[in-house]
Amino acid sequence: MPPTLASLVHHSALKLTVRAGEDRLDVPVRWAHASELADPVPYMEGGELLLITALKLDAEDPEAMRRYVRRLAGAGVVGLGFAVGVHYEDIPEALVRAAEGEGLPLLEVPRRTPFLAISKAVSAAIAAEQYRAVTAGFAAQRELTKQALTDGPEGLLRALAGQVDGWAALYDASGAVVAVAPEWAERRAGRLTGDVDRLRDRPAPASAVVGGEDRVELHSLGTGRRARAALAVGTAAALGTTERYAVHSAIALLTLTTERSRSLHAAEQRIGAAVLRMLLAGECDHARAVAGDLYGGLLDAPFRLILAESASASAARARVEGAVSAVGAVGAVEEAAGAGAGAGARAGAGAADPGRGGNAAARGGGARSGAGADRAGPGAAAGPGGGAVEAGRAVMGAAVAVGSGGDLLGQLVEVVEAAAARAGEAVLVVPDGERLVVLAVDGGAAVEACGEFATALEASRAAGPDAVSAAASTSVAAPVSVEEEELVVGLSAPAGPIAAAAAYKQAEQALSVARRRGRCLVEHEELAAGSVLPLLGDDAVRAFADSLLRPLREHDATGRGDLVASLRAWLSRHGQWDAAAADLGVHRHTLRYRMRRVEEIVGRSLDDPDVRMELWLALKATAAAGE
């Protein structure tokens, strides 16, 4: 305990006597100071025991003493010590009455007790209290370290809650509660997610104090520019010295659990790159052997492959796709409308290059690993009989660290990793420059969180800037709007390790469709189900349709026959002359003449099934565009 007026009164060597304020002796004394100034208030900080002999005071003037004592009390002086036998044989009655009126403790100091003895007693008590606090702080640090090593963050939080006589909670990178102790504080911790989000937006390290039912201190965790986690400590009153030591120790220990050494991080990068490269090359057994227990059961159960891309990469690819010829665009439609990618997939992961950065995360398996690699060429097909190694050369360029800034790819990483951590799932996240490759459990929390993030992002795009703040109230971390930045995501169908290359191809196809449609996320299963008509909304397909059908429309505009309508009716009846002619209300010979004119004008034979298919798609594309 810090020194109090009561402890000084009970000090046997000081022989102090209480003359006023007997009911206020339990107040702590920060220091003992002697001053004979008529107005010492400008030199007071509050919490002092002021020692005087009344050398320059008219201690017998009641009005002067009331003003003097009132100013001392207003400045936070906790007590007044009056030395008798120096200038006054006894404490003047005016001073006693003034002290009683203000409730200021007044102590009589005998002549044989020097002020220096009182100052030494206060100093010794303060030093003893500080030593006790430091000793208790070291003991708390040892206990917290022990709990962190044996029971992890949960054990550390339990120990910290006991040390501060309150509660403690740990939040992940998305602002969600990861652990709390004791359990009854879970609801209180959940109400602070908004405050945690605001804290995370500030450069680390950062802290804040939040009022409410308790006094809550929030501290960011991490050594980078962006916080990796946050700690909340709730108490009934402000923290003392010992409690402060405990909190600082907890911050240091939790920071160590969220930050990895560079050497360990580089090793995890190589492991992550190798595992993904082997999976995409079809070397599943080798991938399992390298991964060990790092990814839990991720490599033994169906997973989804998620491929995400930032705006700049999307724009570059969109420019390339815009230059594709009309016929080639229809070929792309045919490919995207196919149900699967089979074993022939463009995929792969280049050799790991830990010196060039990169980051992969495995949650649930107890580790995080990353990959950076040299970008290879466009990749080769890996058929069932060979060429599997070639499938491992299309991915993993020089990666920039993801998750440290406000970019959408970084936010997606945080959301996916946080969801996986809360659900106890394993997830493999491998940044690839402006792309991101994710392997997540099929039907798991990480895949669901990715979908919810994309939904919230699409809503913010549609509704404008205000949607970001609205999305902040949902359970998913709201995407932070980045000016002119967009995100497109492709999601494969469920696959096993043996079909990882095919899953990568599926995700690429879905990503390409999402980019063309202006969607944030497209699942590959959407491409194989339902109608092919939504795929015809692409600008390149409409341009192809317009160029193919324009000569026929120009012919019809002269009033010499309705070739476009006749072609549509004939194709819809699968070339059956009588049925198509009946639909048009013309003779079948008239229809035959019109179809010969179509062949002459487009310069193609309707006996060719490819020509009929292209003409039908062109008609459907123009119908979808309302032309």
Secondary structure, DSSP 8 states (H G I E B T S, - for coil): ---BHHHHHT-TTT--EEEE-GGGTTSB--EEEE---S--GGG--SSEEEEE--TTS-TT-HHHHHHHHHHHHHTT--EEEEE-SSS-SS--HHHHHHHHHHT--EEEE-TTS-HHHHHHHHHHHHHHHHHHHHHHHHHHHHHHHHHHHHHHHHHHHHHHHHHHTSEEEEE-TTS-EEEEESGGGHHHHHTTHHHHHHHHTS-SS-EEEE-SSSEEEEEEE-SSSS-SEEEEEEESS---HHHHHHHHHHHHHHHHHH---HHHHHHHHHHHHHHHHHHHTT-HHHHHHHHTTTTTTGGGS-EEEEEEEEHHHHHHHHHHHHTS-HHHHHHHHHHHHSS---S----BB--B-GGG-----BTTTTB-----B----S----BTTB-TGGGGBSB--S----SSSS-HHHHHHHHHHHHHHHHT--EEEEEETTEEEEEEETTSHHHHHHHHHHHHHHHHHHH-THHHHHHTTSSS------TT--EEEEE---B-GGGHHHHHHHHHHHHHHHHHHT-SEEEHHHHHSS-SGGGGGSHHHHHHHHHHHHHHHHHHHTTS--HHHHHHHHHHTTT-HHHHHHHHTS-HHHHHHHHHHHHHHHT--TTSHHHHHHHHHHHHHHHHTT-
